[in-house]
Amino acid sequence: MLCLGDLAEKHCSFSFDENGCLRLFFSDHSVVLYKDDDVIVFAGDGDLSPSEAERWVKTH
């Protein structure tokens, strides 16, 4: 369960894919995919390590 206020605070956007899985998109182009019971993180194309998506997963 995610709080929409948390999404607004991080300035990320979200969508649902064709299978109904939640995707979070961050400004460094990193992505978090919530798929069934798994959480998959795709690193962005920025130089930041860890990516915004990785930091999100660690704190939520």
Residue pairs with C-beta under 8 A, 6 or more apart in sequence:
2 22
2 60
6 60
7 13
7 14
7 24
10 26
10 52
10 56
11 27
12 24
12 25
12 26
12 27
12 52
12 56
13 24
13 25
14 22
14 23
14 24
14 25
15 22
15 23
15 25
16 22
16 23
17 23
17 33
19 35
21 33
21 34
21 35
21 36
22 33
22 34
23 31
23 32
23 33
23 34
24 31
24 32
24 34
24 53
24 56
25 31
26 32
26 44
26 51
26 52
26 53
26 56
27 52
28 44
28 45
28 46
28 48
28 51
28 52
28 53
29 44
29 45
29 46
30 41
30 42
30 43
30 44
30 46
30 51
30 52
30 53
30 54
31 41
31 42
31 44
31 53
32 39
32 40
32 41
32 42
32 53
32 56
32 57
33 39
33 40
33 41
33 42
39 57
41 51
41 53
41 54
41 57
42 53
43 51
43 53
43 54
44 51
44 52
44 53
50 58
